[in-house]
Amino acid sequence: MNGVLFYDKNGSDKFWAISVRENICYTFFGRRGTDGQVRASRFASNHFANVRSEKKFDEKLNEGYEPMSPSVHGFSEDGFLNFLFKAHGIDEDNDSKPEHKPPQDTGITTITWTARKRVTLENLNDAVTLVNTVLNAAGLEPHVLMTTEGQVTFSGVDDKDLHFGYPPKDFIDSLAPTAQKALLERNVSRDGWISINGVGSGTLEYGESLHQLTVPLFLAVLM
């Protein structure tokens, strides 16, 4: 998937773009007229990368980002993305099977998880209890919560909340039919949601926050 969006409201003038190359999802963002920054996340397959990019694209639309107006002559989405790839030194020559090198020092931590065996509600609860015990011992309040349906939330202090576990019904209902079928029938999960059979794999991203302690510890206990 490829997509380019712009935001020019409330005094802002910025761009956001996403592009999937093989199993890597590249996200570009910044002030319009600059090269901006790039974030790259590697997934287990091209399918996972595209599912992730579609979700992020929809999130940006909901935040008020918009495609370039058709009345703007000379704008090419492909041309804009090619410019960004070149500006950040990313080889895009697919014919020669390029070596994609995700940029370093983005301030974003990416952690990939894989649940090959079924994760039960008891497993989730045990992991949550242990992490909160560690936090309490360090003099910190619990920042990991779990619902009776099996949805775990890592509360963000200086970062966004992260979610893991069994996806809620409204999340499943929001998916495209093909994605719903994958989640319900093929044990394919996305981001932090495991399949309804309790297995799958995904990727969680977070910045400088308490998540750097809680998320790796939780996954280490769980997996």
C-alpha positions as CSV (number, residue, x, y, z in Angstrom):
1,M,0.0,0.0,0.0
2,N,1.1,3.6,-0.7
3,G,-0.5,6.7,0.6
4,V,0.2,10.5,1.0
5,L,-1.8,12.8,3.2
6,F,-1.5,16.5,4.2
7,Y,-2.7,18.5,7.2
8,D,-3.0,22.3,6.9
9,K,-5.3,23.2,9.8
10,N,-4.8,25.1,13.1
11,G,-1.6,26.8,11.8
12,S,0.0,23.4,10.9
13,D,1.3,22.6,7.4
14,K,2.6,19.0,7.4
15,F,2.7,15.8,5.4
16,W,2.4,12.1,6.3
17,A,3.1,9.3,3.9
18,I,3.3,5.5,4.1
19,S,4.7,2.9,1.7
20,V,5.2,-0.8,1.9
21,R,8.2,-2.4,0.3
22,E,8.3,-6.2,0.6
23,N,7.8,-6.8,4.4
24,I,8.8,-3.3,5.5
25,C,6.4,-0.5,6.2
26,Y,8.0,3.0,5.8
27,T,6.3,6.0,7.4
28,F,7.4,9.5,6.4
29,F,6.2,12.7,8.3
30,G,7.2,16.3,8.8
31,R,6.7,19.9,7.8
32,R,5.7,20.4,4.2
33,G,8.7,21.6,2.2
34,T,11.2,19.5,4.2
35,D,12.5,15.9,3.9
36,G,10.9,15.2,7.2
37,Q,11.6,12.0,9.2
38,V,11.2,8.4,8.4
39,R,10.3,5.4,10.5
40,A,10.6,1.8,9.3
41,S,9.0,-1.3,10.8
42,R,9.8,-4.8,9.6
43,F,7.0,-7.4,9.7
44,A,6.8,-11.2,9.3
45,S,5.3,-10.8,5.8
46,N,4.1,-8.4,3.2
47,H,0.5,-9.1,4.4
48,F,1.2,-8.0,7.9
49,A,3.0,-4.8,6.6
50,N,0.0,-3.9,4.4
51,V,-2.5,-4.5,7.2
52,R,-0.5,-2.3,9.5
53,S,-0.2,0.5,6.8
54,E,-4.0,0.4,6.1
55,K,-4.7,0.8,9.8
56,K,-2.3,3.8,10.2
57,F,-3.7,5.4,7.0
58,D,-7.3,5.2,8.3
59,E,-6.1,6.7,11.7
60,K,-4.6,9.7,9.9
61,L,-7.8,10.3,8.0
62,N,-9.7,10.3,11.2
63,E,-7.2,12.8,12.6
64,G,-8.1,15.2,9.8
65,Y,-5.3,14.5,7.3
66,E,-6.5,14.7,3.7
67,P,-5.2,13.6,0.3
68,M,-3.8,16.3,-2.1
69,S,-6.6,18.1,-3.8
70,P,-7.2,17.0,-7.4
71,S,-7.1,20.6,-8.4
72,V,-3.4,20.8,-7.7
73,H,-1.8,20.1,-11.0
74,G,1.5,18.4,-11.3
75,F,1.3,16.5,-8.0
76,S,2.1,12.8,-8.2
77,E,1.8,10.5,-5.2
78,D,4.4,8.1,-6.6
79,G,6.7,11.0,-7.4
80,F,6.4,12.4,-3.9
81,L,7.2,9.0,-2.3
82,N,10.2,8.5,-4.7
83,F,11.5,11.8,-3.6
84,L,11.2,10.8,0.1
85,F,12.9,7.5,-0.4
86,K,15.8,9.1,-2.2
87,A,16.0,12.0,0.3
88,H,16.5,9.4,3.1
89,G,18.9,7.2,1.2
90,I,16.6,4.2,0.9
91,D,17.2,2.0,-2.1
92,E,14.0,1.5,-4.0
93,D,15.2,-0.5,-7.0
94,N,13.0,-3.5,-6.6
95,D,14.3,-5.2,-9.7
96,S,17.7,-5.9,-8.1
97,K,16.1,-7.0,-4.8
98,P,17.4,-4.1,-2.7
99,E,18.6,-4.4,0.8
100,H,16.2,-2.2,2.9
101,K,17.9,-0.6,5.8
102,P,15.5,0.9,8.3
103,P,16.8,4.1,9.8
104,Q,18.3,4.2,13.2
105,D,17.9,6.5,16.2
106,T,14.2,7.4,15.5
107,G,13.3,7.4,19.2
108,I,10.8,4.6,18.5
109,T,11.2,1.2,19.9
110,T,9.7,-1.7,17.8
111,I,9.1,-5.0,19.5
112,T,7.8,-8.1,17.6
113,W,5.9,-10.8,19.4
114,T,4.9,-14.3,18.3
115,A,2.4,-16.5,20.1
116,R,2.8,-20.0,18.6
117,K,0.8,-21.7,21.3
118,R,-2.6,-20.6,22.6
119,V,-2.5,-17.7,25.0
120,T,-5.3,-18.1,27.6
121,L,-7.0,-15.5,29.8
122,E,-5.1,-17.1,32.7
123,N,-1.8,-16.6,30.9
124,L,-2.6,-13.0,30.3
125,N,-3.7,-12.3,33.9
126,D,-0.5,-14.0,35.3
127,A,1.7,-11.8,33.1
128,V,-0.2,-8.6,34.1
129,T,0.0,-9.5,37.8
130,L,3.8,-10.1,37.6
131,V,4.5,-6.8,35.8
132,N,2.4,-4.8,38.2
133,T,4.1,-6.5,41.1
134,V,7.5,-5.4,39.7
135,L,6.2,-1.8,39.2
136,N,4.9,-1.8,42.8
137,A,8.3,-3.0,44.1
138,A,9.9,-0.1,42.3
139,G,7.5,2.4,43.9
140,L,5.4,2.8,40.7
141,E,1.7,2.5,40.4
142,P,0.2,-0.3,38.3
143,H,0.1,0.7,34.6
144,V,-1.1,-2.5,33.1
145,L,-4.8,-3.3,33.2
146,M,-6.8,-6.2,31.9
147,T,-10.5,-6.6,31.2
148,T,-12.5,-9.8,31.8
149,E,-12.7,-10.3,28.0
150,G,-8.9,-10.5,27.8
151,Q,-7.9,-7.0,26.6
152,V,-4.7,-5.7,28.2
153,T,-3.8,-2.0,28.3
154,F,-0.4,-0.6,29.0
155,S,-1.3,2.9,30.2
156,G,0.9,5.6,28.7
157,V,2.6,8.2,30.9
158,D,4.4,10.2,28.3
159,D,3.4,8.0,25.4
160,K,0.2,6.5,23.9
161,D,-1.6,3.6,25.4
162,L,-0.8,0.2,24.0
163,H,-3.2,-2.8,23.7
164,F,-2.6,-6.5,23.7
165,G,-4.8,-9.6,23.9
166,Y,-8.1,-10.7,22.4
167,P,-9.6,-8.0,20.2
168,P,-12.9,-6.4,21.3
169,K,-15.9,-6.9,19.1
170,D,-16.0,-3.3,17.8
171,F,-12.4,-3.7,16.6
172,I,-13.3,-6.9,14.7
173,D,-16.4,-5.1,13.2
174,S,-14.2,-2.2,12.0
175,L,-12.0,-4.5,9.9
176,A,-12.4,-5.1,6.2
177,P,-14.1,-8.5,5.4
178,T,-10.8,-10.1,4.3
179,A,-9.1,-9.0,7.5
180,Q,-12.0,-10.2,9.6
181,K,-11.8,-13.6,8.0
182,A,-8.1,-13.8,8.6
183,L,-8.5,-12.9,12.3
184,L,-11.4,-15.3,12.8
185,E,-10.4,-18.3,10.7
186,R,-6.7,-18.2,9.9
187,N,-5.0,-17.3,13.2
188,V,-3.7,-14.1,11.7
189,S,-3.4,-11.2,14.1
190,R,-2.4,-7.5,13.9
191,D,-0.3,-5.2,16.1
192,G,-1.2,-6.2,19.7
193,W,-4.3,-8.2,19.1
194,I,-4.0,-12.0,19.0
195,S,-6.4,-14.1,17.0
196,I,-9.6,-15.5,18.6
197,N,-7.7,-18.8,18.8
198,G,-5.1,-17.2,21.0
199,V,-2.1,-17.3,18.6
200,G,-0.5,-15.1,16.0
201,S,2.2,-12.5,15.8
202,G,2.5,-8.7,15.6
203,T,4.5,-5.6,16.3
204,L,4.2,-3.0,19.1
205,E,5.8,0.5,18.7
206,Y,6.4,3.0,21.5
207,G,8.6,6.0,22.3
208,E,10.5,7.0,25.4
209,S,8.2,5.9,28.2
210,L,7.5,3.4,31.0
211,H,6.5,1.0,28.1
212,Q,10.2,0.3,27.7
213,L,10.0,-1.7,31.0
214,T,6.5,-3.0,31.0
215,V,6.1,-4.3,27.4
216,P,9.3,-6.4,27.1
217,L,8.7,-7.8,30.6
218,F,5.1,-8.7,29.9
219,L,5.9,-10.4,26.6
220,A,8.9,-12.3,28.1
221,V,6.6,-13.7,30.8
222,L,3.7,-14.5,28.5
223,M,5.7,-16.1,25.6
